Amino acid sequence: MRLTDDQLKEISATFQAEMKKGLSSDSNAAAAVKMLPTHVHSTPVGSEKGEFLALDLGGSKFKVLQVKVKEGMGIIRGGLFDLVSESLKDFMQEKNIDLEKKHPLALTFSFPCEQSRLDQGTLLNWSKNYQVRGFQGKDVVQALRQAVDRGMDVEVLALVNDTVATMMTCGFEDSYCEVGLIIGTGTNACYMEAMRNVDLVEGDEGRMCVNTEWGGFGDDGALADFITDFDRDVDAASNNPGKQIFEKMVSGMYLGELVRLVVLKMAKKGLLFDGYVSSALRTKGTITTGQVAAMEEYKNGLTNTKNILTSLDLNPSADDCVAVQHISTIVSFRSSNLVAAGLAAILMRIKENQNLRTLRITVGVDGTVYKTHPQYPKRLHKVVRRLLPECHVRFVLSDSGSSIGAAMVTAVAQRLASQRRKVDERLLAFKLSIEQLRLVKATMRAGLEAGLKMKGSSAVKMLPSYVCRTPDGKECGKYLALDLGGTNFRVLLVKFRKGLQPRSRLYHKIYTIPQEIMQGTGEDLFDHIVDCISDFLEYMGIKNVRLPAGFTFSFPCEQTALDTGMLVSWTKGYKATDCEGHNVVSMLREAIKRRNEFDLDIAALINDTVGTMMSCAYEDPQCEIGLIAGTGTNLCYMEEVKNIEKLEQKKKMEREKMCINTEWGGLGDDGSLDHIITSYDVEVDQNSINSGKQRFEKLTSGMYLGEVVRQVLLDLTRGGLLFKGNVTEPLKKPGIFETKFLSQIESDHLALLQVRSILQGLGLDSTSDDSIIVKEVCEVVSRRAAQLCGAGMAAVVDKIRENRGLDHLNITVGVDGALYKLHPHFSGVLRETAKVLAPQCVVTFLPSEEGSGKGAALITAVSCRQHLNHEVFI
């Protein structure tokens, strides 16, 4: 019975393998360790409250309690009586509990049950000498309901194993308690497992308490190398031979009997009592586990041993007493060693689940062996810490009993249900119905039409780009492209070659635009841009060559020609002075003259959306729409010139098309989207540098989605629904929650543990429940953004279809932007929404590989081919 550390590690590894077997739907049926889901998803957080009845059926006595849970004040026990099962009504009357009022009730039922939900449990088998007929395979909650329905209004809300209840009781006092352990008449353990590993229950988010039912460990022979003849005798004499092997080596029901069998064998061999064997010593059950504990007491152990042996009609010598005390020590020590090995396996699994180098955790413990044996707790703690030195394990004794834990399960379930309702209420405003999306589509269509008119204002600017043709593949030569779209400025040299593969080659460098330049003077901004161009030309060795250049300028401009554009307004955080209302091409040309180091032929000014469309049209001739879904959002498309009323000299071009830069980010600036704008959007808008402007962009683009999420999280935290109501300083800081976190948090392959890590990086100490809610907030905010873009897209493709008088339209959209490319679900939701709202259009989305810079070079090439001999530039 003596086990070395290496043997304990082997047993621990075997148990870990059994746990995996029990968790898998493929192998659970054959697993000895059943790993039963409990449908308990959360441990207490301290805010639980309410009054509950509790029933506790676990051994030879039956307990009835009334439990009052007060927020922040702990648990107040009502009456505690050992009663028979029919005494619930007597108890309620005695405690003046109103029989007419509905009372929530929790049942602690300390026998293996298979649960499909918290308030249901099918009894798998009896243990602890119970043999009540007619219950195995039946729902014990239903049986209890039928019994209590007579004369009482009681609602059974939870069925809980005593091990789970122990964890929950201790969890109310210690938030690190994620393991429950019983070492009493029987033995068992439970712990909080990641839902992604629990095959038997649908869903992979959050955690669930798993009742290991570890008493069955070894039923399949896994412990054969460690079982003694004494264990075999105990098993053979039990009422369930071959079952609960681990429990028979460990628990209080069997330890005394193991000691008796060892003492009996030694007496028969003449090693004790001069070979005398009394009738009492031959009788099963005459040494109890309580007596084993008494024999191992520090001061009175030998005296107790002598008295116990004398009571068995034996006449022990002093040496006999020492020997029998030693037998007790070895049997009980083996028990604590085996429990330590199983517990080490559970703690190692939790540590690996959470990907931690060290684990701080609390184990809630109950049971008479642990409570009454003088040496047991110390031995157990010592061995666990020796097996797992990297874990900081605290053991907390459950002095309130498992019945109160059942009430805590009910209290936690009620807290989660209340929290769920309140969270759903707040997130409901982000969930758009198909009718609302159709209204957004109609609003966008009206904005498109209004923006094309000669007179009147429109929130959708519909700016002519003077780009009238898409590439045809015949473009060739070298072109410079300048790309200013956000915090970076990119300079590119693009070479196009006819008939060769690849048809284009691209060289580029990226330069940063500092915040002080973005919000300084216009002259400083354009001087900085020219500094970057100069560096690139020198880097490429072409400073003395006058190349045609296209300028991608991703801000709203009123163009009167391809190379002329007045800045309407800054977006994306830019505030450079003396630029709005000015021709940005002229400002760039003047800055080049001030530098006086090189010369460029600025042939085209384009928006990044137009550049994206042109870049994709080079690959797919059906591409006539460009979409940006990134830091900002915008869309352009090829419109019939005859429909562009605002365009001067329209008659000369009536049979042509022209690309229109919609600047759709301004939709809603006139209040037309107020019906879907939430209080969180209002807060984001009011705190922005362009309050009241770009309302559609603030609902859909990467610059703002993270901030919308932060506002929701702040509101939920203030309402006590997140982070235990603790509003941290980081959470108050605008911009702390970047949109890239939405992409990371919503990744299908990202476990909630990693979500928690992201939140902790922001100074937000979150629980698993918090992480689930944060992920849900991210999902509803990003889904709404994608749906709104899809509704806008549907308006555009339907307009193109109707322009051309077609029943069906096949068209390609060139797309760029980090939100579209990097977010795991944005593109799919956008495509699906456009398909539902524009069923007569087949829309193909083509991500732009080279971005708007290549598009600027293409527009320059197309323009040069129209007006000049392209050989000049080869």
Buried (B, 14 or more C-beta within 10 A) or exposed (E): BEBEEEBBBBBBBBBBEBBBBBBBEEEBEEBBBBBBBBBBBBBBBBBBBBBBBBBBBBBEEBBBBBBBBEBEEEBEEBEBBEBEEEBBBEBBEEBEBEEEEEBBBBBBBBBBBBBEEBBBBBBBBBBBEBEEEEBEEEBBBBEBBEEBEEEBEBEBBBBBBBBBBBBBBBBBBBBBBBBBBBBBBBBBBBBBBBBBBBBBBEEBBBBBBBBBBBBBBBBBEBBEEBBBEBBBBBBEEBEBEEBBBBBBBBBBBBBBBBBBBBBBBBBBEEEBBEEBBBEBBEEEEBBBBBBBBBBBBEEEBBEBBBBBBEEBEBEBEEEBBEBBBEBBBBBBBBBBBBBBBBBBBBBBBBBEBBEBEEBEBBBBBBBBBBBBBBBBBEBBBEBBBEBBEEBEBBBBBBEBBBBBBBBBBBBBBBBBEEBEEBBEEBBEBBEBEEEBBBBBBBBBBBBBBBBBBEEEEBBBBBBBBBBBBBBEEEBBBBBBBBBBBBEEBBBBBBBBBEEEEEBBEBEBBEBEBEEEBBBBEBBBBBBBBBBBBBBBBEEBEBBEBEBBBBBBBBBBBBBBEBBBBBBBBBBBBBEBEEBBEEBBBBBBBBBBEEBEBBEBBBBBBBBBBBBBBBBBBBBBEBBBBBBBBBBBBBBBBBBBBBBBEBBEEBEEBEEEBBBBBBBBBBBBBBEBBEEBBBEBBBBBBEEBEBEEBBBBBBBBBBBBBBBBBBBBBBBBBEEBBBBBEEEBEBBEEEEBBBBBBBBBBBBEEBBBBBBBBBBEEBEBEBBBBBBBBBBBBBBBBBBBBBBBBBBBBBBBBBBBBEBEEEEEBEBBBBBBBBBBBBBBBBBEBBBEBBBBBBEEBEBEBBBBEBBBBBBBBBBBBBBBBEEEEBEEBE
